Amino acid sequence: MVVRRKTIQVPVGKLMIGSDYPVRVQSMTTTDSQDVEATVAQILRMQEVGAELVRVTIPDQISADNIPAFMRAMDVPFIADIHFNHKMALAAIAHGADKVRINPGNIGSEKKVREVLAAARDKGTAIRIGVNSGSLEKDLLEKHGWPSPEALAESALRHVAFARESGVEKIIVSIKSTDVESALTANQAFAVQSDVPLHIGITEAGDPPYGVIKSSAGIGAMLLAGLGDTIRVSLTAEPEVEMPVAYDLLKATGVRVTSPEIIACPTCGRIDIDLEKIVGEVREALGKCTLPVKISVLGCAVNGPGEAREADIGIAGGAGEGLLFRNGKTVRKVKESEIVSALLEEIAEIEKERAAERDAAEALTDAAPVGER
Ligand code: SF4
């Protein structure tokens, strides 16, 4: 099991970010921020597929003035994305943005960064400090010779220290790179020296499917190393596409499981049932199911019973039939045409059992003397 790095907990609007909470999934709109209708419509579509925070670029005053309208329409925290113009960061804070993302390296001067930090401190706004290789401080470039992972980590640590000196405690850091290994190394270097939560991602990963694979390699490696308190999968696609990828990545690494996992074999010449059809039907029937359950669907008995033992429930195919397993024990044989319904029945049973266990645990907690809770 992945052990997450211990961090401070940062409130962003009504949502907490940090190691005591699930890794949060976020994304960014691609609409013109001057267009309230189009931007709100996209925000709502992103929420619908599970965005827990939404970031919107605020490049000008009209966009900044639209922030209250965006925030009235959405249920999740609002993040203003600021580049170059510190006045937009000040406007976003004044308009009540839950978090403001700045890259101190492109804000212009220390004085301007200080102004933004003072405003965030006074208003209680969370700040994401974003660091990347394109805007590294000159002295760090000279010291390290190139925007190395260590240089990026040092820059982030420096900005965090500056923010804390300015009285800002609600800080989240991102150190992004288009290079998977650099992103991993830089985040690791930062993580061992700081308790600030990390926003992780592989910047400009590209379009699917390669963008998904590159993001999975980078974000997956970081998650497995215990890093990351909020993630964004950056794809050249509609932002709605990013959320399912993010949740699947969290599930594949075991960091946050919010839906069933179907383990299925690739099939081979030994197979005697239509496994692809069965897997497709099970997946479709489970639709929006949020039960964290492992379902193993294997073509034959070669690996079937053994693999099924690792899952909560499993099926090992035979000639026109399947052997149903539950926690590694054989339940019964079912005809091929009944495999899907048998699996779904067992899953419904598991759901009931878990609900009963939860109720029993809650009843125990309620009955315990206050000091023992
Ligand atoms: S489980 Fe059976 S059918 Fe599936 S790949 Fe392995 S040997 Fe082939």
Residues whose N, C-alpha, C, O or C-beta is under 5 A from the ligand:
A	BS01	SF4	C265 P266 T267 C268 R270 I271 L298 G299 C300 V302 N303
